[in-house]
């Protein structure tokens, strides 16, 4: 009886962390976790492995999501502060979008966060600029 309790305790201790780790997306759905821009700004294409529903931009305190406008050919444009994201909607098969950063004239490092809605979860990308 005592060996059975020990075995059950060891199995629980071993399997519980494995089950908890299996519930979290480990690869950020193929999207990069960090995107870096130089002080001159510019554009980069961000590619993931999953299609997505929408995108929002916010700062560390959660302020955002910025302005959302409709562009040509079903293009959605999301702008917040110095960062702009453009993507085609609906995104049932396309897994990429374009980020554009304005030149940094402040002389300070600046950071924003892009949240990409994938299924019921979010792929989060930290965007920095020197």
C-alpha positions as YAML, in Angstrom:
chain: A
units: angstrom
residues:
- id: 1
  name: UNK
  ca: [0.00, 0.00, 0.00]
- id: 2
  name: UNK
  ca: [2.82, 2.40, 0.86]
- id: 3
  name: UNK
  ca: [4.68, 1.68, -2.41]
- id: 4
  name: UNK
  ca: [1.52, 2.46, -4.37]
- id: 5
  name: UNK
  ca: [1.19, 5.88, -2.72]
- id: 6
  name: UNK
  ca: [4.83, 6.71, -3.45]
- id: 7
  name: UNK
  ca: [4.48, 5.61, -7.05]
- id: 8
  name: UNK
  ca: [1.34, 7.72, -7.51]
- id: 9
  name: UNK
  ca: [3.06, 10.72, -5.93]
- id: 10
  name: UNK
  ca: [6.06, 10.35, -8.26]
- id: 11
  name: UNK
  ca: [3.82, 9.95, -11.31]
- id: 12
  name: UNK
  ca: [1.84, 13.04, -10.36]
- id: 13
  name: UNK
  ca: [5.02, 15.04, -9.75]
- id: 14
  name: UNK
  ca: [6.36, 13.97, -13.14]
- id: 15
  name: UNK
  ca: [3.23, 14.32, -15.27]
- id: 16
  name: UNK
  ca: [1.76, 17.56, -13.88]
- id: 17
  name: UNK
  ca: [4.54, 19.85, -15.19]
- id: 18
  name: UNK
  ca: [4.42, 18.08, -18.56]
- id: 19
  name: UNK
  ca: [0.68, 18.63, -18.85]
- id: 20
  name: UNK
  ca: [0.97, 22.29, -17.90]
- id: 21
  name: UNK
  ca: [3.78, 22.88, -20.39]
- id: 22
  name: UNK
  ca: [1.78, 21.25, -23.19]
- id: 23
  name: UNK
  ca: [-0.98, 23.87, -22.89]
- id: 24
  name: UNK
  ca: [1.17, 26.89, -23.73]
- id: 25
  name: UNK
  ca: [2.29, 27.77, -27.25]
- id: 26
  name: UNK
  ca: [6.06, 27.56, -27.10]
- id: 27
  name: UNK
  ca: [6.94, 28.90, -30.53]
- id: 28
  name: UNK
  ca: [4.84, 32.13, -30.60]
- id: 29
  name: UNK
  ca: [3.00, 30.61, -33.61]
- id: 30
  name: UNK
  ca: [6.09, 31.05, -35.75]
- id: 31
  name: UNK
  ca: [6.17, 34.83, -35.28]
- id: 32
  name: UNK
  ca: [9.39, 36.33, -33.91]
- id: 33
  name: UNK
  ca: [9.38, 37.39, -30.27]
- id: 34
  name: UNK
  ca: [11.49, 40.50, -30.93]
- id: 35
  name: UNK
  ca: [11.78, 42.80, -33.96]
- id: 36
  name: UNK
  ca: [14.48, 45.49, -33.96]
- id: 37
  name: UNK
  ca: [14.62, 48.64, -36.07]
- id: 38
  name: UNK
  ca: [17.52, 51.03, -36.43]
- id: 39
  name: UNK
  ca: [17.19, 54.74, -35.69]
- id: 40
  name: UNK
  ca: [16.58, 55.40, -39.40]
- id: 41
  name: UNK
  ca: [13.31, 53.40, -39.26]
- id: 42
  name: UNK
  ca: [12.20, 51.36, -42.24]
- id: 43
  name: UNK
  ca: [9.97, 48.39, -43.05]
- id: 44
  name: UNK
  ca: [10.13, 44.68, -42.29]
- id: 45
  name: UNK
  ca: [7.90, 41.76, -43.20]
- id: 46
  name: UNK
  ca: [6.94, 39.56, -40.26]
- id: 47
  name: UNK
  ca: [6.07, 35.94, -41.09]
- id: 48
  name: UNK
  ca: [4.45, 33.34, -38.84]
- id: 49
  name: UNK
  ca: [3.32, 29.76, -39.21]
- id: 50
  name: UNK
  ca: [-0.39, 30.35, -38.44]
- id: 51
  name: UNK
  ca: [-3.05, 32.58, -39.97]
- id: 52
  name: UNK
  ca: [-4.42, 35.31, -37.71]
- id: 53
  name: UNK
  ca: [-7.57, 37.34, -37.14]
- id: 54
  name: UNK
  ca: [-6.40, 40.80, -36.19]
- id: 55
  name: UNK
  ca: [-3.45, 42.80, -34.90]
- id: 56
  name: UNK
  ca: [-3.16, 45.48, -32.23]
- id: 57
  name: UNK
  ca: [-0.26, 47.71, -31.14]
- id: 58
  name: UNK
  ca: [0.18, 48.89, -27.56]
- id: 59
  name: UNK
  ca: [2.81, 50.14, -25.16]
- id: 60
  name: UNK
  ca: [4.05, 48.51, -21.95]
- id: 61
  name: UNK
  ca: [1.15, 49.95, -19.95]
- id: 62
  name: UNK
  ca: [-1.42, 48.55, -22.37]
- id: 63
  name: UNK
  ca: [-2.24, 51.90, -23.99]
- id: 64
  name: UNK
  ca: [-3.37, 51.43, -27.56]
- id: 65
  name: UNK
  ca: [-4.55, 49.80, -29.84]
- id: 66
  name: UNK
  ca: [-3.98, 52.89, -31.99]
- id: 67
  name: UNK
  ca: [-5.92, 53.89, -35.07]
- id: 68
  name: UNK
  ca: [-7.31, 51.24, -37.37]
- id: 69
  name: UNK
  ca: [-8.12, 52.26, -40.94]
- id: 70
  name: UNK
  ca: [-9.25, 50.46, -44.08]
- id: 71
  name: UNK
  ca: [-6.82, 50.66, -47.00]
- id: 72
  name: UNK
  ca: [-7.09, 49.55, -50.61]
- id: 73
  name: UNK
  ca: [-7.74, 45.92, -51.57]
- id: 74
  name: UNK
  ca: [-8.94, 44.79, -48.11]
- id: 75
  name: UNK
  ca: [-5.80, 46.10, -46.42]
- id: 76
  name: UNK
  ca: [-6.05, 46.97, -42.73]
- id: 77
  name: UNK
  ca: [-3.65, 49.61, -41.38]
- id: 78
  name: UNK
  ca: [-2.97, 49.81, -37.62]
- id: 79
  name: UNK
  ca: [-0.93, 52.78, -36.38]
- id: 80
  name: UNK
  ca: [0.19, 53.64, -32.88]
- id: 81
  name: UNK
  ca: [2.80, 56.29, -32.09]
- id: 82
  name: UNK
  ca: [5.79, 55.54, -34.37]
- id: 83
  name: UNK
  ca: [4.82, 52.07, -35.65]
- id: 84
  name: UNK
  ca: [2.46, 51.06, -38.48]
- id: 85
  name: UNK
  ca: [1.32, 47.53, -39.33]
- id: 86
  name: UNK
  ca: [-0.39, 46.65, -42.63]
- id: 87
  name: UNK
  ca: [-2.08, 43.35, -43.41]
- id: 88
  name: UNK
  ca: [-4.72, 41.88, -45.70]
- id: 89
  name: UNK
  ca: [-8.09, 40.96, -44.22]
- id: 90
  name: UNK
  ca: [-9.47, 38.33, -43.88]
- id: 91
  name: UNK
  ca: [-6.34, 36.43, -42.97]
- id: 92
  name: UNK
  ca: [-7.52, 32.84, -43.39]
- id: 93
  name: UNK
  ca: [-4.44, 31.66, -45.25]
- id: 94
  name: UNK
  ca: [-1.93, 34.54, -45.25]
- id: 95
  name: UNK
  ca: [0.52, 34.43, -42.35]
- id: 96
  name: UNK
  ca: [2.51, 37.62, -42.83]
- id: 97
  name: UNK
  ca: [2.23, 41.36, -42.33]
- id: 98
  name: UNK
  ca: [4.40, 44.44, -42.86]
- id: 99
  name: UNK
  ca: [5.73, 46.65, -40.04]
- id: 100
  name: UNK
  ca: [6.96, 50.18, -40.71]
- id: 101
  name: UNK
  ca: [8.81, 52.26, -38.12]
- id: 102
  name: UNK
  ca: [9.25, 56.01, -38.45]
- id: 103
  name: UNK
  ca: [12.76, 57.42, -37.94]
- id: 104
  name: UNK
  ca: [13.72, 57.81, -34.28]
- id: 105
  name: UNK
  ca: [14.62, 61.44, -33.65]
- id: 106
  name: UNK
  ca: [14.29, 61.24, -29.86]
- id: 107
  name: UNK
  ca: [17.74, 59.76, -29.25]
- id: 108
  name: UNK
  ca: [16.20, 57.25, -26.81]
- id: 109
  name: UNK
  ca: [15.37, 53.59, -27.24]
- id: 110
  name: UNK
  ca: [11.64, 53.12, -27.71]
- id: 111
  name: UNK
  ca: [9.51, 50.00, -27.41]
- id: 112
  name: UNK
  ca: [6.03, 48.95, -28.50]
- id: 113
  name: UNK
  ca: [4.27, 45.58, -28.46]
- id: 114
  name: UNK
  ca: [2.35, 43.98, -31.32]
- id: 115
  name: UNK
  ca: [-0.31, 41.40, -30.41]
- id: 116
  name: UNK
  ca: [-1.36, 39.02, -33.17]
- id: 117
  name: UNK
  ca: [-4.65, 37.17, -32.49]
- id: 118
  name: UNK
  ca: [-4.19, 33.49, -33.40]
- id: 119
  name: UNK
  ca: [-7.21, 31.32, -32.59]
- id: 120
  name: UNK
  ca: [-8.05, 32.06, -28.94]
- id: 121
  name: UNK
  ca: [-4.47, 33.02, -28.09]
- id: 122
  name: UNK
  ca: [-2.08, 35.85, -28.84]
- id: 123
  name: UNK
  ca: [1.38, 35.89, -30.37]
- id: 124
  name: UNK
  ca: [3.22, 38.82, -28.80]
- id: 125
  name: UNK
  ca: [6.07, 40.62, -30.55]
- id: 126
  name: UNK
  ca: [8.27, 43.17, -28.80]
- id: 127
  name: UNK
  ca: [9.31, 45.90, -31.27]
- id: 128
  name: UNK
  ca: [12.28, 48.07, -30.33]
- id: 129
  name: UNK
  ca: [14.01, 50.95, -32.02]
- id: 130
  name: UNK
  ca: [17.30, 52.63, -31.06]
...
